[in-house]
């Protein structure tokens, strides 16, 4: 029996526990992974994260491994293909937002703006302590506003805060969770 104390949301589901134990809150510095996670958080809106995790491999296959160069070239045929894919969340607006998000990611890169540096610029490159029970913060609202100004969709303050938690911009592992200290040690 696993006796580790985890954040309550991980529950007893092995999929959620593995995600909690290996990914959630670990500072992510890879630009493509930061973008992928932001796009998946957009798909999660109105659903549970467990649904997205179960479908993540299908999402990766459907969206060319979340390669922004490829996704940015998706056309109406690709959107229809994705709308017919039962392995993913088939929401046209979210699919189109992902294509647009890839185009924005690429445009930033072409201007010499690294997406990881951009994401971490809001906290001077360091994870910050958060509150697991927050659903949004003034910082998530500021990041949301900036992302929206760049043209991203499905990046409201609540989605952005969930993303910040997922990619370790904020460490929201609860006090007593065995991962809280480990994640802070993994800052860099």
N, C-alpha and C positions, 0 to 999 in steps of 0.2 A: 504494500500500500504506500502511495506517495504521501509523505507527511510535510512537504514543503508548504509554507504559507505564501499564498499568492494573492494578488488583487482579486476581489470577489467576482468580478466580471468573467474571469477565466473559468469559474465553475468546475465541474467535473468532466467536461467534454474534452477528450484527448486532443482534438484539433485546436481548440481554443487555448488549452494549456500549453501545447507546443508553441503556438504563436506567441503567447505571453512570455514563455521561457526563453525563446530564441530571437524574437524580432521586435516585439512591441517595446518602444521606448529606447531602443539601442540607437545612438546617434548615427544617422545615415548620411554619408558624405558623397555618395555617388549621384551625380545629377540625373541620370536616367531613372534610377530607383526612386529618387525623390519625386520626379514627375509621375512615374507609374503609380506610386502610392497616392499622390494627389488625385490622379484620374480615378483610381479605384474608390477612394473616399467619396468622390462625386457620384459614382455608381451606387454607393451604399446609401445615399440619401433616401430616407423613407423605408429602409430595410435594415436587417441586422448585419453586423460585420461577419458573423458566422456564415451567412449566405454567400457573401463575397469571397470569403476564404475557401469555401467549398468549390466555388466556381473560378478561383484565381487561375488555375492551370488552363482552363478553357478560355478565359479572357486573354491570357498570354498567347495562346495559340491563335485566337481570332484576331488579335491586334499585333501580329507579327513580332511577338516578343516585346511589345511596347517599345519598339525601335521608332523614335520620333521621326527619323528620316522617312521611313516607310509609311507610318501612319499619316503623316502630313499629306501624302499623295493619295490617300483613300478618296474614291469618288462615289458617285451615287450607286454604282454597281456594288461597291464594297459595303456601303451603308445598308443596302437591301440584303446582301449576304449576311451581315451581322444581325439584321432584324429577323432573319430566319434561323438564327443559331440558338437552339434551346439551351446550350451550355452556358450562355451569358445572360445578363440582365438586358432584355430587349426594349430599351427605351431610346427612341430616336433622338430626342434632345440630348441625352447623355452620350450617345455614340457620336453625334455631331460635335458636342463639346470636347470630346477626346481628340477628334481630328483637328479641331481648331486649336486645342491645347498643344498638340504636336507642332502645328505651324508656328505658334507663339514661341514655344521652346526653341525651335530651329532659328527663328528670327533673332531671338536673344543671343544664341550661340554665334550667329553670323555677325552680330554687332560686337562680338568679343565678350559678351556677358555670360559668365558661367552660372548655370541654374543653381548649382549647389552653393556657390558664393552668395548669390542673391538670397536664397532661402535662409541661410545662416546669418546674413547681414543684420537681420532684425534682432539678433541676440548677441551680436559681436562675436559670432562663431562658437559660442559656448551654450550647452544645454542650460536651461533654467528650471528651477523647482516649480512645480505647479500644484494644482489641487485636483485630485482625481474626480471630484464631484462637480467641477466646473464644466459647463457645456460650451462656453465661450468666454473670452477675456478681452480687455482693451487691445492687447497685442494681436489676438486672432482677428479682431475687427479691423485693425490697421493693415495687417497682411492681406486680409480679404479685400479691403478697399484697393490696395495696390494691385493685387492680382486681377481684380475686375477692371481696373483702369488699363491694364495691359490686354484685356480682351478675354481672359479666362472666364468660363462659366461653371456653375455648380461649385463655387468657392465662397459660399457664405461663411460668416464667422464661426458657426457651429461645425461645419465641415472642415474648415481650416484648423480649428482647435483639435478635432479628432486626428487630423493629419499630423499636426505638431506633436501630439502624443505618440502616434505610431512611429514617426521618424526620429524621435528623441530630441526634438528641439525643446520640448518640455518633458521633464521626468515626472510623470504622475503615478509612478508605482507607489502604492499606499505605504504608510509607515508600518513596518513589520513584514512587508513583502520581501522575500529573500532577494528579489531582483533589484530593489531600490538602490542599495549600495553598489552592487555589481555594475549597474548601468552608469552611475556617476563615475565609477572608476574607468569605464570604457569611453570617456568623453572624446578621446582622440583616436 
